[in-house]
Amino acid sequence: MPYVNVKVTREGVTPGQKAEIIARMTDVLVDVLHKDPRTTFVVIDEVELEDWGVGGLPVTEFRARQGN
């Protein structure tokens, strides 16, 4: 009974994109590990930008320094 937890920043991920993530993550476990999709769980957590860090910085500051 596989469980996959996907975390993304809360930046407008659409329901359609979430559905595609769930389908593709499930397909990976079916294809690679031959798991039953009926017992494969995929959970998507959306995290506020101020709660996400990269390179020792809050993501907004990291992006600003990268010019993004």
N, C-alpha and C positions, 0 to 999 in steps of 0.2 A: 504494500500500500504506500506508494511514493507520495511525498509531500514536497512541493516546490514553493518557495516564498520569493516573490519578485518585489523589490522595492524600487519605486520611482519617485522623483520629485513631483510635487503637486503643481503641474504646469499645463493643465488642459488636456490630459490624456482622455481621449474619447471612449465611450462605451465600445465602439467598434474596434478600437486599438486594443482595448483590454481583452475583448473576445478573441482577437487574433493572437495575442500573447498566450492566453490560456490554451488555445488550440495548438499552437506551435510547441509550447513546452510539453504538452501532453504527447504530441507526435514524437518528440525527441525521446521521451522515456519509452514509448511503444517501440520505436525503431531500434534504439540502442540496447535497451534492457529487456525488451519483449514484455513490458508491463501491460496489464489490463487497463485500458482507458477508463473503465467504469469505476476503478478504485484508485485512480490517480487524482490527487488534489493539487490545485494551483491556486495560490492566494496572492493577490496584488495589494500591497500596502502603498498608499500615497503619503509622502513625507513632505512637510512644509520646508521651503528653502532654508529658513533660518535654523532648521534642525538637521541639516545635511552639511557635511564638511568634506573637503578634499584638499590634499596637500597641506594639511594643518590649518586651513582657513575655512570660514563659512563659504559656501558655494558662490554666493553673490560676490564676495570679495575676490575669490579665486578667478571667477569669470572676468571681473573687471581688470585684474592684472594681466589676464590672457588676451584682453581686447575683444572679448565675446559679449 
